[in-house]
Amino acid sequence: MDLSKKLIIVGFSGFGKEVYWLAHRLGVGVLGFLDDNPSIQGLTYRCTPVLGTVDEWTNYADCVFVIAVGSPRIRKKIYEKMIVGGQPDFATLVDPAVVIHREFSTVGAGSIICAGTILTVDIVIGSHVIINLNCTVGHDVVIQDFVTVAPMVAISGNVTLAQLCEVGTGASIRQGLSLDKGSMLGMGGVLTKSIAESTVFFGNPAKAFKKIAD
Ligand SMILES: CC(C)(COP(=O)(O)OP(=O)(O)OC[C@H]1O[C@@H](n2cnc3c(N)ncnc32)[C@H](O)[C@@H]1OP(=O)(O)O)[C@@H](O)C(=O)NCCC(=O)NCCS
């Protein structure tokens, strides 16, 4: 990313603070946070203020942005709200302690990859994806837009995570499977069969638990 531009983190949450730390590790200056919660306006984290609400991003159009909100659906809603005002410049944040080679894999705009994650070869990561701490991502994996992968997840080769999927902490996914749009694998789940759209699985072996209503 362009280190001369200041970063604004959208979402003043625990994960927002972790992204602040990631930016610090990359040497990227953070101008502030944007968040729609009225009760936190003007608060600071390490002297860095909440500057205003999400739609006020247009006051800072010379900055780069990242949406640091774990829920895929809420992250997409925030993105849709932002693009009503124009086309923000979204940063891609990859922690220095991530193992990835840009000639072997691609990462889209607005995506965040946290420390300790290892990505091997021929991996396509979409836009506004979050891959949290200490995950492994095998060969030929496709992770579409607005997917969230929690810490310590093992994704085997040839897996596809369709847009708006979520994978909980410590889950593992057998090679070649897919999670359809908006589905979820709960924490600790061991996935041996693909998951249909908007369905939650958990357990070992993981089984269907419920449907997610929009
Ligand atoms: C799967 C999940 C979405 C279900 O959440 P929920 O719909 O609120 O379900 P509940 O917490 O009401 O649990 C319902 C039942 O399933 C069990 N359960 C929930 N998640 C489970 C999991 N991952 N594995 C095994 N059992 C689980 C609960 O113990 C409960 O059992 P009970 O009825 O015998 O008491 C959630 O538990 C989960 O795994 N979320 C991911 C969390 C995560 O990884 N966060 C990352 C933060 S960085």
The ligand as a Tripos MOL2 file, in Angstrom:
@<TRIPOS>MOLECULE
LIG
   48    50     1     0     0
SMALL
NO_CHARGES

@<TRIPOS>ATOM
      1 C1        -21.6940  -22.3520   15.7410 C.3       1 LIG1
      2 C2        -22.1170  -21.0570   16.3990 C.3       1 LIG1
      3 C3        -22.3240  -19.9720   15.3360 C.3       1 LIG1
      4 C4        -23.4590  -21.3160   17.0880 C.3       1 LIG1
      5 O1        -23.8460  -20.1690   17.7760 O.3       1 LIG1
      6 P1        -25.3550  -20.0540   18.3270 P.3       1 LIG1
      7 O2        -26.3260  -20.2070   17.1950 O.co2     1 LIG1
      8 O3        -25.4290  -18.7950   19.1330 O.co2     1 LIG1
      9 O4        -25.5330  -21.3460   19.2040 O.3       1 LIG1
     10 P2        -25.4990  -21.5050   20.8030 P.3       1 LIG1
     11 O5        -24.3120  -20.8380   21.4000 O.co2     1 LIG1
     12 O6        -26.8760  -21.1300   21.3030 O.co2     1 LIG1
     13 O7        -25.2980  -23.0660   20.9700 O.3       1 LIG1
     14 C5        -26.3110  -24.0290   20.7080 C.3       1 LIG1
     15 C6        -25.7840  -25.3690   21.1470 C.3       1 LIG1
     16 O8        -24.6980  -25.7770   20.3030 O.3       1 LIG1
     17 C7        -23.4800  -25.9420   21.0500 C.3       1 LIG1
     18 N1        -22.4130  -25.3460   20.2350 N.ar      1 LIG1
     19 C8        -22.3320  -24.0600   19.7900 C.ar      1 LIG1
     20 N2        -21.2480  -23.9010   19.0270 N.ar      1 LIG1
     21 C9        -20.6260  -25.0880   18.9910 C.ar      1 LIG1
     22 C10       -19.4310  -25.5230   18.3620 C.ar      1 LIG1
     23 N3        -18.6950  -24.6920   17.6080 N.pl3     1 LIG1
     24 N4        -19.0770  -26.8220   18.5100 N.ar      1 LIG1
     25 C11       -19.8170  -27.6680   19.2670 C.ar      1 LIG1
     26 N5        -20.9760  -27.3000   19.8890 N.ar      1 LIG1
     27 C12       -21.3550  -26.0160   19.7520 C.ar      1 LIG1
     28 C13       -23.7090  -25.1710   22.3480 C.3       1 LIG1
     29 O9        -22.9130  -25.6980   23.4050 O.3       1 LIG1
     30 C14       -25.1740  -25.3810   22.5710 C.3       1 LIG1
     31 O10       -25.3640  -26.6850   23.0710 O.3       1 LIG1
     32 P3        -26.5780  -27.0350   24.1020 P.3       1 LIG1
     33 O11       -27.8580  -26.7730   23.3350 O.co2     1 LIG1
     34 O12       -26.3530  -28.4730   24.4130 O.co2     1 LIG1
     35 O13       -26.4310  -26.1130   25.2510 O.co2     1 LIG1
     36 C15       -21.0730  -20.5230   17.4290 C.3       1 LIG1
     37 O14       -21.0620  -21.2770   18.6190 O.3       1 LIG1
     38 C16       -19.6520  -20.5090   16.8700 C.2       1 LIG1
     39 O15       -18.9390  -21.5250   16.7710 O.2       1 LIG1
     40 N6        -19.2000  -19.2630   16.5340 N.am      1 LIG1
     41 C17       -17.8710  -18.9950   16.0580 C.3       1 LIG1
     42 C18       -17.0940  -18.2310   17.1550 C.3       1 LIG1
     43 C19       -15.7170  -17.8410   16.6970 C.2       1 LIG1
     44 O16       -14.9860  -18.6360   16.1480 O.2       1 LIG1
     45 N7        -15.3710  -16.5800   16.9130 N.am      1 LIG1
     46 C20       -14.1150  -16.0580   16.3990 C.3       1 LIG1
     47 C21       -13.7530  -14.7860   17.1310 C.3       1 LIG1
     48 S1        -12.2490  -14.1020   16.4810 S.3       1 LIG1
@<TRIPOS>BOND
     1     1     2 1
     2     2     3 1
     3     2     4 1
     4     2    36 1
     5     4     5 1
     6     5     6 1
     7     6     7 2
     8     6     8 1
     9     6     9 1
    10     9    10 1
    11    10    11 2
    12    10    12 1
    13    10    13 1
    14    13    14 1
    15    14    15 1
    16    15    16 1
    17    15    30 1
    18    16    17 1
    19    17    18 1
    20    17    28 1
    21    18    19 ar
    22    18    27 ar
    23    19    20 ar
    24    20    21 ar
    25    21    22 ar
    26    21    27 ar
    27    22    23 1
    28    22    24 ar
    29    24    25 ar
    30    25    26 ar
    31    26    27 ar
    32    28    29 1
    33    28    30 1
    34    30    31 1
    35    31    32 1
    36    32    33 2
    37    32    34 1
    38    32    35 1
    39    36    37 1
    40    36    38 1
    41    38    39 2
    42    38    40 1
    43    40    41 1
    44    41    42 1
    45    42    43 1
    46    43    44 2
    47    43    45 1
    48    45    46 1
    49    46    47 1
    50    47    48 1
@<TRIPOS>SUBSTRUCTURE
     1 LIG1         1 GROUP 0 **** ****
